[in-house]
Amino acid sequence: MKSLFLALLVIVSVSCNSTEQPIAKSEPFTGVISASQLIAEYPQFRAAYEQYQPSSEEMAAVKSLSGKSLIVLFGTWCHDSEREVPRLLKLLDLSGVELQSLSLHGVNYNKQEPNDLHQQYVLKYSPTIILLQGENELGRIVEKPVASLGEDLAGFVAE
């Protein structure tokens, strides 16, 4: 019994003194981030941005957003966000549309944002892209567009 105890003690001692570092779980970005910072600091977002080529129809459709605001709630950990947010940014960049404002807000794994926008906009899924005229919500795209980002957003303006 004593030798079994000593053997276990040696095993525990060796494993506790291991030089291997535990793998740290990285926390997702939360809060406000600029489009350029998101593309520069998150390779998966940069790759999707570079790959995406919006159609001329989408670029024409998104011009109707002139003077409107967009709030984007997304997760740096979310595959739908990794696909849709870079597409939105590229579409806005290439179209040259003049938005009133564009604000990108990262949420944590529980879909919470430090400024409580997740509560204000009743966030359930990410990404959620909200189109505003002043304080009035015109519409939102949740997770992915029905037709395309440009067409769906333009449809909110036409309603």
C-alpha positions in Angstrom: 0.0 0.0 0.0 2.8 2.4 0.9 4.6 1.7 -2.4 1.4 2.4 -4.3 1.0 5.7 -2.5 4.6 6.6 -3.3 4.1 5.7 -7.0 1.0 7.9 -7.2 2.8 10.7 -5.4 5.7 10.6 -7.9 3.2 10.6 -10.9 1.3 13.6 -9.5 4.6 15.4 -8.7 5.9 14.8 -12.2 2.7 15.9 -13.9 2.5 19.1 -11.8 6.1 20.0 -12.6 5.6 19.5 -16.3 7.1 22.2 -18.5 4.0 22.1 -20.8 1.9 25.2 -20.4 -1.8 24.7 -20.5 -3.5 25.9 -23.6 -5.1 29.3 -22.8 -8.6 29.7 -24.2 -8.6 33.1 -25.9 -11.4 35.4 -25.1 -13.3 36.9 -28.0 -13.1 40.6 -28.7 -15.9 42.6 -27.0 -16.8 46.2 -27.5 -16.4 48.7 -30.3 -13.9 48.0 -33.1 -13.2 49.9 -36.3 -13.5 48.1 -39.6 -9.8 48.6 -40.4 -8.8 47.2 -37.0 -11.1 44.2 -37.4 -9.6 43.4 -40.9 -6.0 44.0 -39.7 -6.2 42.0 -36.5 -8.4 39.0 -37.3 -6.9 37.0 -40.2 -10.2 35.0 -40.8 -12.0 38.3 -41.3 -9.2 39.7 -43.6 -9.3 36.5 -45.7 -13.0 36.7 -46.2 -12.8 40.4 -47.0 -10.1 39.8 -49.7 -12.0 36.9 -51.2 -15.4 38.5 -51.6 -16.4 40.2 -54.8 -19.8 41.8 -54.6 -22.0 41.9 -57.7 -22.7 45.2 -59.5 -26.4 44.7 -58.5 -25.5 44.6 -54.8 -23.3 47.6 -55.1 -26.1 49.6 -56.8 -28.6 48.4 -54.2 -26.5 49.4 -51.2 -26.3 53.1 -52.5 -29.9 53.5 -51.1 -28.3 53.3 -47.6 -26.9 56.8 -48.0 -27.4 58.8 -44.9 -28.5 55.8 -42.8 -26.7 54.1 -39.9 -25.6 50.5 -39.5 -25.0 48.8 -36.1 -23.3 45.4 -36.4 -23.3 43.0 -33.4 -21.0 40.1 -34.1 -18.6 37.6 -32.6 -15.0 37.2 -33.5 -15.6 33.5 -32.6 -18.7 33.2 -34.9 -18.4 31.5 -38.3 -21.5 33.4 -39.6 -19.8 36.7 -38.5 -16.5 35.7 -40.2 -18.5 35.3 -43.4 -21.0 38.2 -43.4 -19.2 41.1 -41.6 -16.2 41.2 -44.1 -18.7 40.9 -47.0 -20.6 43.9 -45.6 -17.4 45.9 -45.1 -16.2 45.2 -48.6 -19.6 46.0 -50.1 -19.6 49.3 -48.3 -16.0 50.1 -49.3 -16.5 49.3 -53.0 -19.8 51.0 -53.3 -18.6 54.3 -51.8 -22.0 54.8 -50.1 -21.9 57.6 -47.5 -23.4 56.2 -44.3 -24.4 58.4 -41.4 -22.5 56.0 -39.2 -21.2 52.4 -39.1 -20.5 50.9 -35.7 -19.1 47.4 -35.2 -19.6 45.8 -31.7 -18.0 42.5 -30.7 -19.9 40.3 -28.4 -18.7 37.5 -26.1 -19.7 33.8 -26.2 -22.9 34.7 -24.4 -23.7 37.3 -27.0 -23.2 40.2 -24.6 -21.7 43.5 -25.4 -20.1 45.9 -22.7 -22.4 48.8 -23.6 -25.5 46.6 -23.3 -26.4 47.0 -26.9 -27.2 43.3 -26.8 -30.1 44.1 -24.5 -31.2 47.3 -26.3 -31.4 45.4 -29.6 -32.6 42.1 -28.2 -29.6 40.2 -29.7 -30.3 36.5 -30.2 -28.0 35.5 -33.0 -24.8 36.8 -34.5 -24.1 38.6 -36.6 -27.0 40.9 -36.4 -26.8 43.9 -38.8 -29.3 46.7 -37.9 -30.2 49.4 -40.3 -31.3 52.7 -38.7 -32.8 56.0 -39.9 -32.1 58.3 -37.0 -33.3 56.3 -34.0 -35.8 54.2 -36.0 -34.9 50.7 -36.9 -35.7 50.1 -40.6 -34.7 46.4 -40.5 -32.1 43.8 -39.6 -30.3 40.9 -41.1 -29.8 38.1 -38.6 -27.0 35.6 -39.3 -27.2 35.7 -43.1 -29.2 37.6 -45.7 -32.1 36.1 -47.6 -31.2 37.3 -51.1 -27.9 39.2 -50.6 -26.6 41.8 -48.2 -27.1 44.7 -50.6 -30.5 43.6 -51.7 -31.8 42.8 -48.2 -30.6 46.1 -46.8 -32.0 48.1 -49.7 -35.3 46.3 -49.2 -35.6 47.8 -45.7 -35.3 51.3 -47.2 -38.0 50.7 -49.8 -40.5 49.4 -47.3 
